[in-house]
Amino acid sequence: MDATRTDGAPTSFAAAWPLTGREDELHVLQQVLTDRRPRSVVLVGSAGVGKTRLAREAQQIAERSGRPTRWVTATHSVARTPLGAFAALLPAADPSRADTLQDLLRRCAEVLVTLGAGRPLVLFVDDAQLLDETSAGLIHQLVATDAVLVVLTVRSGEPVPAELTELWKDDLAVRLELARLDADRVAALLTAALGGQVDPAAVVELAEHSGGNVLFLRELVLGALADHNLARDMDVWRLRGPLAPSERIVELVATRLGDLDPASRALLQLAAYAEPLGSREVGEELATVDALEQQGLLTSYFDGRRLQVRLAHPLYADVLRLTTSAVRTAAMGRTMAAGAEATGGRRRDDALRIGIWRMDGGGGGRPELLMRAAEAARWHYDFALAERLAQAAADAGAGFGARLLAAQSVVLQGRPAEALEPLVRLAEMAGNDTERAELAIVHIDTLWVFLGRPLDGLRVAAAAEASITDPALRADVAARRTGLALTADGPGPAALSALGQLDGADPRAASWLHLVAAYGLGRLGRITEALEVGERGFVAASSLEPGDWYPWFYRFTHCENLALAGRFAQARQVAREQYQQGLTDGSSEARAYFLWHLARGVRELGHVREAVPHAREAVTLLRRLARVGFEHSLLSTLAIALALGGDYQSANLALVAADDLGVDQPQWSATDHLAARGWTAVAEGRLTAGRAALLEAAAAGERIGDLMGTLAALHDVARLGGARDVVRRITSAAAGAEGELTPARVAHVQALADRDPPALAAAATRFEELGAALLAAEAAADAAVAWRRDSQTARSDSELHRAAALARMCPGAATPALSPIESREQLTGAERETALLAAAGRTNKEIAAELQLSVRTVDNRLQRVYTKLGISRRADLADLVR
């Protein structure tokens, strides 16, 4: 294993870049070079795509197969000398005679053939496009006569000697075109190079900025590591800020741009600043565009009927922007803004672009234009830009709305405490009901969502409603109270309150009320109504002008309700699609919520190894955005996932982190938090304490209107040996819940209470059909134990095999029901809990204190356990009971 540097990257990172993402090309090279009749190969690709690295790997393949190899590199300097690239392979010339070109050709051919020692030499030529015509002719002749095999690297877009082109045209060599790496290959390469998981958003940004070019990617990563912009955070490599080109990249790009004339450089600077350029911006410079496109510096295409001109590589734009003077940037901003305004600014995103150009140009923008630009930036998830534009609009005279958006943009960047004072000052500036309502809504969300202070939010709402005389605007603020009720009172009261306010609500208030109602109705078990309300809200929110919450929040609620109904596959498909959309849109918040959903199903699906990193990534994203109120709930999900995997130490740390946030328990996730405490206790072997916490979760669900949370908790108690204690309770509660998951839970609990093997097997089948692999595996294991107790060994073995197959679909899960069947069959409940505590490392004295027994009783109980399981020491317990 590599040692690591102070930044956490492997020490070998800068020296050796792993060959990842070229599996297909390596497979071809392996086949071609080791075949009974091997062939030559030409590797073609742009600069930095990895041709040389792949050729070096090909050389190792050839050498491992026993073939002699030699490596030469063609350069601009040796291209002036015939056969100059092969000079190092030739013996020293006889000073007493002057060789003719024919003599040199003959000597070179003889040497290359002789180096093969009876087998064709495999000659590797890097940058073969730089070979002189004599060298290219010699290679063609040797390959055509099977005297030598070659592996050539050739840079695309540059002239190549005709003799080399004929190699693949005449089928004398296999031509491999090396494309730039896509995002998936970049992810694999970065994971291998950095030795750990990389944040998908960082992968997207690095892939886009590098253009899939391995050389640029490597330099970007090295630069980001050097300035600590790329760092580990909760075992995931993340970018802390925007990527900036390193000095090395600036040098590389400067070399590539070469000696451009002033007109060409000016056009490239303009493209870097304002791409894509259209016909209006290009104007009379079409010839210059064509020349730069021929050089591979620009690319042009039509988007419908519009001409679009962009730089050929994202890093060209980064470097050009970095090296363009502020005076030049301001001048371009003024020119671009004036041109766009003269034509009416009708193109998509023109308001945002004009606002940026006016701001960069040093003023002159109309307040309303800058305000539209700021709003567009906010809904493009560029909150820092929104703050700058809103402040520029305020400075230009836009007034209250601009200052409010500037404060909100500070909040959305994850600095809510910093915005509290400006929000309080704005209360003195609010001159009408509209401004008071808009301020109240932003202030409420800041206190509730970001700072986890719902009671303070309620006080702000009450004060605003008292000061607003317009009934519709007062209703908008009252609607926001339902979100506060979700946190303070629970999903049931919040949903009922939201439903009661829907009649006559204006579109903005109705949009919010639909969202709260959809979530709360789902937790009440009214799944059909919840899905319908949520869909109506999504349609309404999508048709509104941007408000305070994104329409994708409805998709999150939709996923949650699908999962509550037992439609896990459909819910996860929607969540994955929305996560990818969030990645594309640059929304960390959307990514966090849909990762959260993907992790929340772990109690039923058992995908611990997937759920834990999903939950950790979501926690990190929300922490960066300062969504403290929601972070608390997400930490509960993380704790459950860790506990289901048996990692009670990390689960406890997650629960401590939730407590350290210093917020009141959000009631909408109260059952999850108590369940997390219960499953963490179970992971420690404390079954009695775990069941007690889960019964507390069930009671909390009944109190706050979270029927689905109650049912899940009661089912968990049954999974942990308490079926007979909860069977009547869960049967009664289930009468008010819709969906396929609830009756499957009830059937499993009833079968456990009755110790009915066929019913347990049927429960496993129902769970398997729903995709709830962990519940299915546990039910199948329960059936195996029940059959074994009835001395039906064959049936028990059959269910045991099914349980094992289902458990393999739950990587990382380690629940008591999945314990070895011998311990479940032979030990009583009391003996099993004692054994689990001992297996977790507890001393007999600690076990006695936990179970409120004497130490002697614990000693005797453990001796019975050892006898039943056929062991003689505590160290053997873990494999048999966990």
Steps between C-alpha positions, in 0.01 A plus 500: 500500500626849418591735778302822499601863479385764745204578271392135513592410142727199435868598487525336158224721362719766342750249364283229346151547357310172504380364167125497556217539254686340209392142558359459147817631337719281722293197403561573132874548559518175696332311217695664216846479655475146642315335211669218309530748214542835675437827321625856525294767676455876451367691803337826390374777727525863602783632715474387861243228438736230627656349186851474644375348826304238308798428273717439807245249624504338154878467525460308826241275337741422216790437737293272724420292192872460433534743211803730470415872505663838447367851560582816306350848510465728202549874558499819296879522525579150368238535226750710309746207484422188294462200736582734790248330729695172468845648566520357850446146365778519237864413568750782480583595139843417354680839483711379208199475269199716420172308496246576232128511582467152351777378731321646801171340395666160460685525831188613685290220350768243588519625858122490551478148358801382701351638826214258453733203553309281260157643575348825371605789723212705645607859438318775694510849348352785704372808311549323168339791312837679545702233316686603186394343170800264491421359843131466413589320177731260684227415752249435224742269316593301813138458606389403147765222492415377854858577606392733784181575692431859604284676756475865403343791685368772269351834602167561329449821306862519386651398163632143491751360245311322222697179558359474853144578392527209255566261789137506612356577161669187356397296807861452609418636847205530735399863556373584848338841548532613862199709594496736795381341822133535587382583852473133605858431395620818663331384822674162482835664428469749785389230744803289410740795508376650827437168670143574606149607407471829311198729527297467177475879474880522512516234229263699279695822550838336441370314195353819353806715566745239376284412200582134574866569421715292734791745504280796587306291752820401677625858512166628629499243778861566596430873512183451707688276743784750529271789595278273717197563283465122459487333840351207689174565679331205675715259294395662173720721282320830444570836342476789745470768233512566126785344304779734394769420243841438654819668380587179315166505314541868419839418347361206303210702361722799424722270295196363321366845416837590353574826319151621417443825317312773695168440321508127574592549866227761542239264355616217727481732802148599403398136461652419840306786660162464331473160330306388317547773244239541228488673165447835676823472700711344224400767250759534225746259661376181331835451327677527835256249651568260215877534540482443877272201447754352260760537776275316743450804724133572422205285410179611328159340448136590450247481782185499290557803279742673737874494443689406817876552536688365802858435602612149414598420858362629834849563636577736214215715631623476861853604406390778266270646764780482755745680272260767369540843663223657704486790257447265207237303694307818585511613138371164378222511759380841383519400133316168551229660714438781251478254211255272680281788614495646150341179368251476786675233709263230380728198522483247780690622808555845342376672818764320706777555245420870455491548876845343537638705211363826643640417843841413354489807278493732798132598514242635264256215562139582575393393852218281369735325255756428774219370720378260230858382458535443874178297509618294203831428674315392813293248304815379320638407846778761469431664834828691519428663164143569610632684807734714287232583246239573766742731678579670167126542441458648848788740438333601172179584684298177485406537867342255745465197270867507401617524861272214599632280218857589597431388858326183383794420272730523802276247676498267200880501493498345847550816708157540667622660823668774294164586341299539820603859567426619143160326519418678825604835348282431197198476728541875561524565124193299399254759376197290403331167560669332202844582632407398854368162377803430281737590783311285748517194276876532448553565871286201601688266265834627629406429860327167431689326221846645547531565872260240638304756705131437417370674813679821400350451155152483653560829681608667174190360327270627775651850490476514121138387493414764757658773286355394161151621411466340154317165556673319210848603612419416860388156375837456326678543832245279678566230242865507601393416854413149379869437432581614850225269628665214312809553714337601826186281506556221249376392157141424600405842642697677225320310223156563645580869545622525141189330364281737699666805339491380138150628418535850360878510534685697232737302271812579699351398835328199342832379358651491847191352664493216246861415588441479874172313453655247263776413745275489806224298333754239401616463860135472605469200269270678252729409212259540208395846613860595573613407149210688342556814710871488430448471126259795499752703694784407265299605194400826668852578623650427157264750336567781749768763477789388723397517862685400815528126451594297195244270332733204552401502869173343380700225332671429833164471675378284210792260555432486872134414448577235240738334746243515781264311269766235435575612143873510566629442147289782357596736783871430457485547125345845542752588771797401284365701207448804720846460654654504154294805412626672812855413398438644153337814641771552761255472791670360810168518683316283246784247506486487880125438517495220244807336653310523826206316350729232354642444849169511689378164368784312670272361774307307234752455218812435709739665252731614779815539290316732262287681758788600730701693236177648360400627845850630575515687172157650563604608851808671359301680231237626743768599751669715237165661425434545875166316488529420871134410549513233231853386586369376836251272325758379251741404779225273634488325163878462502490354850239241397705393199817467709319309773343256254856427387607427858718814533353626826801722577451707184122493548543647848728770359231594248243530779739711707557724197121546472477596867794740464312701236309656786160495329170373629408155373317552165170325560455402138795258545454418869417134433812461287722650771362271770530203263864595444557486876325164512698340219826640640424330831426178311835524320665515844316180594253687726181343364280599794608864479458493123145371520419762765624782275300365208184480713567863592526577126164330441340708775653818359356418159153468649544835677625701198286341229774283348308178456755356257777567749296320766446196279869480407604521866254231610619276219858558615407390852358179355817446292693515828296233679204699629234391252252374758523831688403713200287280273164639611629855500641487149190324367280774639724784378532356151128542434560866417795456264504445124757333278644153462776532760274533803307171455831325433632633832189388686511151343864461603428606860200265522706212361779570751250512786346170387841343415335386177764378249282511184375849590856616561606363161204678339604825672849460355349462154287813540797706613713364217233602247506852643878516473545519879795261498597534868147436625474207258831353616398530865158343439659211310746451787207512744329227295819289505518526881130413536532197270810383691312519829230282340772252396432572131869506404456490122255788501721689742804456276302620198394820676852543636640493146239756394586718799870485406425598140286792614760607755755527220276773359554692827876563500618612839180420692546320834172484690415249775255317272788426263707335775607137451200273527662284770507786750146608414368143531683388814517811718218653696435873460679579826798280411522658157507855633767407754705338223463804276621731775798275565577486127496881495784504753306566820639360825281280718468787747383736224255240369361454849447874536334525158260209567458574872626157598768373735844427360458134607179474295682637196786252555258208514305621199816530288607149600165368374554692177847350454364151559210537256723645227783254556767758582722562799595868485349843454715577193302243295165663573509773236503261203206304640262769623570810284 
